């Protein structure tokens, strides 16, 4: 398993977005969104900006279960609650228009973010996922997943054996049980199931913004 670890700049709820039905990453981190494959683990550390007391704290983690285009993400009925009119921290605000994308007005990103967001090409959906927040647990050194301070901006790609992943998954689940109630995995244990054929036939709803 590949582990794509990075330092999160802010955990405001849009990158990633934790709204149901599952955690998604649709804006920011274009390199990760473009390069990640289904089955990869994405892991975010706090860094000194988010947690000056422990920059190695784990803010969130998730296994990539789907990789969608922006057009697929916009029209998929599962992710309508992540649009600007339905979420205070939306990430589903790039609408397909005439073969391109139009940024729908939102409170998260302005036009200056268009190229960086859409340069990632894909939206990642995660199942399972874990959220711990700025003061999450410190990653044990035995997993060998820490990011050297000299490489924190670029992130790091590491490999985990199957046995190593099972140990890490157990650790993540244990930390979830110890987390502050109501914070860890706010999307619960919902499954981010693929859309049914009838959902694919529905036209996208006109945004109210």
N, C-alpha and C positions, 0 to 999 in steps of 0.2 A: 504494500500500500504506500502511495505517495502522500506525504504530509506537507502541505503548503502553509508555512507559518509566517505571520507578519505582525507588525505593530499597528494597532488601531489608533487612528488620530482622535476619534471621538466616538462614543457609544450612545448616540442620540436616538437610535431606533429606526434609521433609514438605511444604513449600510453597516451591518445587515438590517433587514426589516424582519421583526419578530412576529408580525401579525399572523393570525391563522390563515391558511391551514398549516403552514410550515415556514421555517426561516428561509429567507431568500436574499441573494446578493445580486442587485441589478444595477447599482451605480457605484462609483469609486472602484478602486482595485482592478483596473482594466487588465493588467497582466495576469492576475489570478483567474479572472473570469474567462479570459481567452484560452489560457493554457490548461486549466483544470479539466480532468476527465471524471466521468461517473465512477464512483468508488473512492476518489481521493478524499482525504481529510483536510479541511481548512481550519486553521487554528490561529486565534488572535491573542496576542499579548497586550498588556495595558500600556507599556512604555511609561516614560517619566511624565508625560503630559497628562495621561489619564490617571495614573497612580504613582505619584512621586516616591511613595514609601516602598513600593515593590513593583518595579517595572516588568518583572517576570510573572506577574499574576495573569492567569488565563481569564480573559473576558468572555469569550465564547468559542465554541467549536462545532463543527458539523460535517457530516459525510455527504458528498455530492450525490444526490439521487436522480437529478434531472439537469439537463443543459438545454435551455430554450433560447430561441431568437427573441428579439424584442417584440416582433409581430406576434409570435406565439404567446408570449407572456401577456400582451395587451388583450388578446381575444379569449384567453383561457378563463372560463367562468370561475375556476378555483381562486383566481388571484384578483378578482374585482374589488375585494375589500382593501387592497393595497394601492388603490388609486387615490388621487388628491381629494376627491369629494367624500371618500370613505375612511380615510386614515389621517391622523395628525402628523404622521411621519411616513408619507408614502414613498414607494420606490418604483411604482408602475405608472410612469408619466411620459413615456415615449410612445406615441401613437403612430402606426404605419400610415403613410400618406404617399400615394403615387410612387411607390417603389422606394421611398425614403422614410425618414422619421421626423416627427414634429414633437417638440417638447411642449407638453401641456403645462400651463401655469401651475406652479406648486410652491409650497413654502420651504422646500428643501434645497433645490438647485435652480440656478438661473441660467441664462443662455451661455454664460462663460464656461459652464461645466459640460456643455453639449458634446464637444469633441472627445473629452476624456471619458465621459460616461459611455457614449456609443462606440468608442474605440475598443471597448472590451468585447463587443460583438454579441456576447451571450449573457443570459441571466442564469444564475445557479440556484437550484432548489436543494434543500438539505433535509435528509431524513436518515438517521436521527440527528438531533442537534441539542446542544447544551448552552445555556446562558448563565453566567455567573456574575457579570457586572464588573465594575472597576476594581472592586476589592475581592476578586475571585481567588481561588487557590493558586499557590505557586506550583509550577510544573516540576515534578521530581527530576533530578538530574539523571537518574538511571535510564530514562527514556531517550536521552541524547537529543532533545528537540529544542534546546535553547537557541536563541539567535544571538550571535556575537554582536556586541555593541557597534562594531564597524560595519555591520551588514543589516542593521535594523530597518533602514528605509527600504532597501530592496527586498527584504524578506529572505526566506530560506526554503529550499525544497529538500526534504529528507525522505529516507525509505524506512518503512517499518515491516518487519516480518509478520506473518499471520499471528504467531504467538505473541509478538510485541503488541500488535493491535488489540488482541484479546485482553492483554493486561492493561493497556491504556483505556480501553472501553470500560473495563471494570472500575478503573480509577475515576473516570469521568462520572460514571453512574453513582459512585460512592460520594463524590464531591457534591453532586446534585442533591443528595439526601441531606447533606450538611449545610446547604446554602440557605440564605434568608428566604422564608416562605413567600411565595408569590413572585420571586425573581427568577429562579432557575426555570429554564425552558417554558416561557410564558405561553407558548403554543401548545403546551401539554404534550401528550403522546399521540396526537393526531397523525394519521398517515397522509402523506402528500401523494395521494393516489392520482394516476393519470386520468385525464378527462374522458368521459364517455363519448361515443360517437355523436349523440344528440347535442352535447355541449359544443362540439366542434362546428356544428352547423349554425349556431346562433351568431348573429352579427354583434359586434362590440357595442356596448351602451354608450350613448353620447355623453361625454363628460360635462358636469355642471360646474364649469370654472372658466 
